[in-house]
Amino acid sequence: MFTTAAPVQHTPGRLLVDAEEIEATRAAFVEAINELAPLLRQAQHNLISWPAASDEVSREAAGEQTRRGVQSEDSALAVLTVYLAELFHAVEQLDAAAAEYRAAEQRASTGFRV
């Protein structure tokens, strides 16, 4: 007969991962970081707008477009930069969880030896 486990309370911003899946989950996050980080660096340079002509209006327009597209808080680049930071934070959480599990296993195995 199948049974269902009690639902786990999920706190926003908290990562829940099965102990056996920590390394695989960490590897997936690191892979995402390794794919996204170079793209963000490239985008920071490629999304800079250059004036279409040498007049003041063109320079101002290009500057405003760069500010909106690259430097503003709600630009796609800013959102992806926050996402990258969250990926790094998730890897840190997974590293801490793995260390906690190793320490718990060490304590448990030490208890069995006595």
N, CA, C and O of each residue as an XYZ file, in Angstrom:
456
protein
N       0.840     -1.176      0.000
C       0.000      0.000      0.000
C       0.884      1.236      0.000
O       1.905      1.289      0.685
N       0.479      2.216     -0.769
C       1.227      3.463     -0.850
C       0.769      4.416      0.234
O      -0.417      4.506      0.552
N       1.723      5.115      0.787
C       1.388      6.167      1.746
C       2.061      7.451      1.299
O       3.041      7.427      0.553
N       1.546      8.530      1.744
C       2.158      9.807      1.412
C       2.788     10.388      2.669
O       2.259     10.249      3.772
N       3.892     11.020      2.484
C       4.581     11.654      3.605
C       3.859     12.949      3.965
O       3.162     13.551      3.149
N       4.050     13.345      5.198
C       3.476     14.617      5.636
C       4.118     15.742      4.827
O       5.313     15.694      4.538
N       3.341     16.742      4.464
C       3.924     17.842      3.689
C       4.995     18.571      4.496
O       4.882     18.741      5.710
N       6.024     18.992      3.789
C       7.130     19.710      4.418
C       6.838     21.197      4.336
O       6.488     21.711      3.273
N       6.982     21.882      5.454
C       6.804     23.327      5.448
C       7.932     23.950      4.640
O       9.106     23.684      4.896
N       7.584     24.758      3.689
C       8.592     25.403      2.848
C       8.668     26.875      3.194
O       7.679     27.604      3.117
N       9.836     27.288      3.569
C      10.078     28.694      3.860
C      10.605     29.352      2.595
O      11.549     28.846      1.988
N      10.014     30.469      2.186
C      10.521     31.150      0.984
C      12.013     31.456      1.125
O      12.474     31.908      2.174
N      12.754     31.201      0.047
C      14.195     31.453      0.066
C      14.999     30.304      0.629
O      16.227     30.378      0.684
N      14.336     29.251      1.045
C      15.035     28.095      1.608
C      15.019     26.966      0.593
O      13.988     26.669     -0.011
N      16.155     26.354      0.416
C      16.307     25.284     -0.557
C      16.163     23.943      0.145
O      16.887     23.666      1.101
N      15.239     23.108     -0.315
C      15.043     21.773      0.262
C      15.500     20.731     -0.752
O      14.980     20.662     -1.866
N      16.483     19.917     -0.350
C      17.034     18.904     -1.244
C      17.213     17.619     -0.453
O      17.674     17.648      0.688
N      16.852     16.495     -1.055
C      17.067     15.191     -0.443
C      18.566     14.979     -0.257
O      19.354     15.320     -1.139
N      18.962     14.423      0.877
C      20.388     14.253      1.197
C      21.149     13.512      0.103
O      22.298     13.849     -0.181
N      20.537     12.521     -0.506
C      21.220     11.749     -1.539
C      21.381     12.533     -2.840
O      22.154     12.138     -3.712
N      20.673     13.613     -2.967
C      20.689     14.372     -4.215
C      21.492     15.662     -4.123
O      21.500     16.445     -5.073
N      22.164     15.903     -3.007
C      22.879     17.168     -2.828
C      23.940     17.368     -3.902
O      23.989     18.429     -4.523
N      24.775     16.388     -4.131
C      25.864     16.562     -5.112
C      25.334     16.774     -6.523
O      25.851     17.610     -7.264
N      24.304     16.019     -6.896
C      23.738     16.180     -8.237
C      23.070     17.547     -8.383
O      23.176     18.192     -9.426
N      22.390     17.975     -7.340
C      21.737     19.284     -7.371
C      22.781     20.385     -7.443
O      22.635     21.339     -8.207
N      23.835     20.251     -6.645
C      24.913     21.238     -6.651
C      25.542     21.322     -8.047
O      25.808     22.413     -8.551
N      25.775     20.165     -8.659
C      26.372     20.140     -9.995
C      25.481     20.860    -11.008
O      25.985     21.549    -11.895
N      24.169     20.706    -10.881
C      23.251     21.389    -11.797
C      23.323     22.904    -11.609
O      23.312     23.652    -12.586
N      23.395     23.358    -10.357
C      23.504     24.792    -10.092
C      24.834     25.339    -10.607
O      24.871     26.419    -11.197
N      25.915     24.613    -10.391
C      27.230     25.057    -10.866
C      27.242     25.112    -12.391
O      27.817     26.032    -12.972
N      26.624     24.152    -13.032
C      26.537     24.171    -14.495
C      25.775     25.408    -14.972
O      26.178     26.052    -15.940
N      24.680     25.736    -14.295
C      23.913     26.937    -14.661
C      24.755     28.201    -14.470
O      24.715     29.109    -15.300
N      25.515     28.253    -13.375
C      26.398     29.400    -13.128
C      27.429     29.513    -14.244
O      27.668     30.596    -14.778
N      28.036     28.382    -14.588
C      29.079     28.383    -15.613
C      28.555     28.769    -16.993
O      29.305     29.284    -17.821
N      27.284     28.524    -17.238
C      26.691     28.929    -18.509
C      26.265     30.400    -18.482
O      26.443     31.118    -19.465
N      25.708     30.840    -17.364
C      25.148     32.189    -17.294
C      26.198     33.275    -17.091
O      26.098     34.339    -17.702
N      27.191     33.038    -16.256
C      28.170     34.083    -15.927
C      28.869     34.663    -17.156
O      28.929     35.886    -17.287
N      29.400     33.838    -18.061
C      30.052     34.431    -19.235
C      29.069     35.175    -20.146
O      29.431     36.171    -20.771
N      27.836     34.692    -20.219
C      26.842     35.373    -21.039
C      26.515     36.755    -20.476
O      26.321     37.710    -21.227
N      26.457     36.850    -19.153
C      26.202     38.156    -18.533
C      27.355     39.115    -18.773
O      27.138     40.290    -19.070
N      28.583     38.621    -18.647
C      29.748     39.480    -18.918
C      29.721     39.983    -20.356
O      29.984     41.155    -20.625
N      29.402     39.083    -21.264
C      29.333     39.455    -22.680
C      28.204     40.465    -22.903
O      28.378     41.437    -23.639
N      27.067     40.241    -22.279
C      25.926     41.136    -22.457
C      26.217     42.533    -21.925
O      25.776     43.523    -22.510
N      26.948     42.621    -20.833
C      27.282     43.936    -20.287
C      28.022     44.784    -21.312
O      27.851     46.002    -21.355
N      28.825     44.156    -22.117
C      29.576     44.894    -23.139
C      28.765     45.066    -24.418
O      28.819     46.123    -25.048
N      28.023     44.051    -24.804
C      27.301     44.095    -26.073
C      26.046     44.952    -26.033
O      25.575     45.396    -27.080
N      25.497     45.192    -24.854
C      24.257     45.961    -24.759
C      24.487     47.459    -24.608
O      23.533     48.226    -24.482
N      25.722     47.868    -24.621
C      26.011     49.295    -24.555
C      25.643     49.909    -25.895
O      26.073     49.443    -26.950
N      24.848     50.952    -25.834
C      24.411     51.628    -27.065
C      25.400     52.720    -27.441
O      25.896     53.459    -26.590
N      25.667     52.801    -28.708
C      26.575     53.819    -29.230
C      25.768     54.816    -30.039
O      24.781     54.441    -30.672
N      26.165     56.065    -30.032
C      25.415     57.073    -30.790
C      25.365     56.727    -32.281
O      26.347     56.257    -32.856
N      24.213     56.968    -32.887
C      24.048     56.715    -34.316
C      24.728     57.795    -35.151
O      25.093     57.566    -36.304
N      24.890     58.957    -34.564
C      25.554     60.071    -35.250
C      26.413     60.805    -34.220
O      26.451     60.427    -33.049
N      27.086     61.836    -34.659
C      28.003     62.532    -33.759
C      27.369     63.732    -33.056
O      28.078     64.522    -32.433
N      26.057     63.879    -33.146
C      25.391     65.023    -32.516
C      25.024     64.724    -31.056
O      25.051     63.573    -30.620
N      24.691     65.748    -30.339
C      24.368     65.637    -28.906
C      23.123     64.781    -28.660
O      23.084     63.999    -27.710
N      22.116     64.928    -29.506
C      20.881     64.158    -29.347
C      21.176     62.664    -29.463
O      20.662     61.878    -28.668
N      21.978     62.265    -30.417
C      22.338     60.850    -30.588
C      23.108     60.344    -29.374
O      22.878     59.227    -28.909
N      24.020     61.164    -28.864
C      24.788     60.758    -27.675
C      23.874     60.588    -26.466
O      24.004     59.623    -25.714
N      22.954     61.524    -26.283
C      22.021     61.429    -25.149
C      21.106     60.217    -25.288
O      20.845     59.515    -24.311
N      20.622     59.975    -26.497
C      19.738     58.827    -26.742
C      20.471     57.519    -26.471
O      19.922     56.613    -25.845
N      21.693     57.424    -26.935
C      22.479     56.206    -26.705
C      22.750     56.018    -25.207
O      22.668     54.905    -24.689
N      23.067     57.103    -24.531
C      23.306     57.028    -23.096
C      22.073     56.587    -22.335
O      22.162     55.763    -21.424
N      20.925     57.127    -22.702
C      19.675     56.743    -22.029
C      19.321     55.291    -22.325
O      18.868     54.568    -21.438
N      19.523     54.871    -23.544
C      19.239     53.476    -23.894
C      20.154     52.538    -23.107
O      19.701     51.494    -22.638
N      21.404     52.884    -22.956
C      22.336     52.074    -22.165
C      21.893     52.046    -20.705
O      21.880     50.984    -20.083
N      21.532     53.198    -20.157
C      21.077     53.236    -18.759
C      19.865     52.341    -18.556
O      19.815     51.578    -17.591
N      18.904     52.423    -19.436
C      17.687     51.618    -19.301
C      17.945     50.128    -19.546
O      17.411     49.280    -18.831
N      18.738     49.817    -20.526
C      18.945     48.421    -20.900
C      19.973     47.680    -20.086
O      19.899     46.458    -19.959
N      20.935     48.398    -19.528
C      22.041     47.732    -18.844
C      22.106     48.102    -17.366
O      22.371     47.249    -16.519
N      21.866     49.358    -17.062
C      22.162     49.832    -15.723
C      20.947     49.970    -14.810
O      21.125     50.048    -13.594
N      19.743     50.004    -15.323
C      18.571     50.202    -14.471
C      18.270     48.944    -13.657
O      18.632     47.834    -14.046
N      17.604     49.140    -12.527
C      17.282     48.025    -11.625
C      16.358     47.002    -12.246
O      16.411     45.825    -11.888
N      15.513     47.424    -13.170
C      14.543     46.502    -13.752
C      14.935     46.009    -15.147
O      14.116     45.426    -15.856
N      16.181     46.244    -15.532
C      16.628     45.746    -16.839
C      16.779     44.224    -16.779
O      16.960     43.646    -15.708
N      16.702     43.604    -17.923
C      16.884     42.150    -17.991
C      18.250     41.757    -17.442
O      18.389     40.730    -16.777
N      19.236     42.566    -17.720
C      20.583     42.288    -17.230
C      20.637     42.316    -15.708
O      21.283     41.466    -15.094
N      19.964     43.283    -15.096
C      19.939     43.364    -13.635
C      19.208     42.167    -13.036
O      19.644     41.603    -12.032
N      18.109     41.789    -13.648
C      17.342     40.638    -13.157
C      18.177     39.363    -13.254
O      18.185     38.558    -12.322
N      18.867     39.173    -14.352
C      19.708     37.990    -14.516
C      20.911     38.016    -13.563
O      21.373     36.966    -13.117
N      21.411     39.204    -13.256
C      22.510     39.318    -12.294
C      22.041     38.888    -10.904
O      22.774     38.211    -10.183
N      20.828     39.277    -10.530
C      20.258     38.839     -9.249
C      20.068     37.323     -9.269
O      20.346     36.647     -8.278
N      19.599     36.794    -10.387
C      19.422     35.341    -10.518
C      20.753     34.621    -10.357
O      20.815     33.580     -9.703
N      21.812     35.155    -10.940
C      23.137     34.557    -10.800
C      23.563     34.552     -9.333
O      24.111     33.562     -8.847
N      23.317     35.640     -8.639
C      23.648     35.708     -7.212
C      22.866     34.658     -6.430
O      23.403     34.057     -5.499
N      21.610     34.429     -6.793
C      20.802     33.397     -6.134
C      21.362     31.997     -6.407
O      21.342     31.134     -5.529
N      21.855     31.780     -7.613
C      22.482     30.490     -7.919
C      23.712     30.264     -7.040
O      23.908     29.171     -6.508
N      24.541     31.305     -6.890
C      25.708     31.198     -6.014
C      25.277     30.906     -4.574
O      25.895     30.096     -3.882
N      24.215     31.575     -4.135
C      23.723     31.367     -2.775
C      23.222     29.919     -2.603
O      23.450     29.301     -1.563
N      22.556     29.398     -3.606
C      22.067     28.014     -3.542
C      23.236     27.039     -3.428
O      23.159     26.071     -2.671
N      24.313     27.282     -4.167
C      25.498     26.418     -4.074
C      26.087     26.489     -2.659
O      26.489     25.469     -2.100
N      26.137     27.690     -2.089
C      26.625     27.830     -0.714
C      25.748     27.044      0.258
O      26.263     26.377      1.155
N      24.431     27.118      0.087
C      23.511     26.369      0.941
C      23.728     24.861      0.789
O      23.711     24.121      1.773
N      23.929     24.422     -0.437
C      24.159     22.994     -0.673
C      25.480     22.544     -0.056
O      25.559     21.454      0.510
N      26.515     23.372     -0.160
C      27.791     23.040      0.473
C      27.629     22.930      1.988
O      28.169     22.017      2.612
N      26.884     23.863      2.571
C      26.651     23.832      4.018
C      25.849     22.597      4.411
O      26.142     21.962      5.424
N      24.850     22.258      3.623
C      24.047     21.074      3.917
C      24.885     19.808      3.825
O      24.767     18.918      4.667
N      25.731     19.728      2.804
C      26.591     18.555      2.652
C      27.541     18.440      3.837
O      27.757     17.343      4.352
N      28.104     19.548      4.272
C      29.002     19.526      5.430
C      28.254     19.104      6.689
O      28.788     18.368      7.518
N      27.024     19.571      6.827
C      26.207     19.200      7.983
C      25.899     17.707      7.980
O      25.971     17.050      9.018
N      25.556     17.177      6.813
C      25.278     15.741      6.711
C      26.533     14.921      7.016
O      26.458     13.907      7.710
N      27.690     15.359      6.499
C      28.930     14.628      6.782
C      29.242     14.641      8.269
O      29.654     13.626      8.830
N      29.046     15.782      8.905
C      29.301     15.882     10.349
C      28.342     14.991     11.125
O      28.747     14.337     12.086
N      27.083     14.959     10.722
C      26.100     14.108     11.404
C      26.443     12.635     11.222
O      26.330     11.848     12.162
N      26.862     12.263     10.020
C      27.257     10.873      9.775
C      28.487     10.512     10.601
O      28.585      9.407     11.136
N      29.412     11.442     10.700
C      30.628     11.205     11.511
C      30.257     10.996     12.977
O      30.764     10.081     13.625
N      29.373     11.845     13.497
C      28.946     11.706     14.887
C      28.230     10.373     15.098
O      28.441      9.697     16.106
N      27.389     10.007     14.145
C      26.645      8.755     14.272
C      27.577      7.552     14.224
O      27.429      6.612     15.005
N      28.530      7.583     13.311
C      29.447      6.441     13.208
C      30.372      6.372     14.420
O      30.756      5.282     14.847
N      30.730      7.527     14.976
C      31.557      7.540     16.198
C      30.764      6.936     17.350
O      31.326      6.218     18.176
N      29.480      7.215     17.413
C      28.627      6.671     18.468
C      28.518      5.147     18.391
O      28.411      4.479     19.419
N      28.546      4.600     17.179
C      28.470      3.158     17.019
C      29.749      2.452     17.427
O      29.711      1.281     17.804
N      30.886      3.145     17.359
C      32.170      2.521     17.688
C      32.372      2.352     19.175
O      33.150      1.500     19.601
N      31.690      3.143     19.964
C      31.920      3.109     21.424
C      31.361      1.855     22.025
O      31.460      1.653     23.235
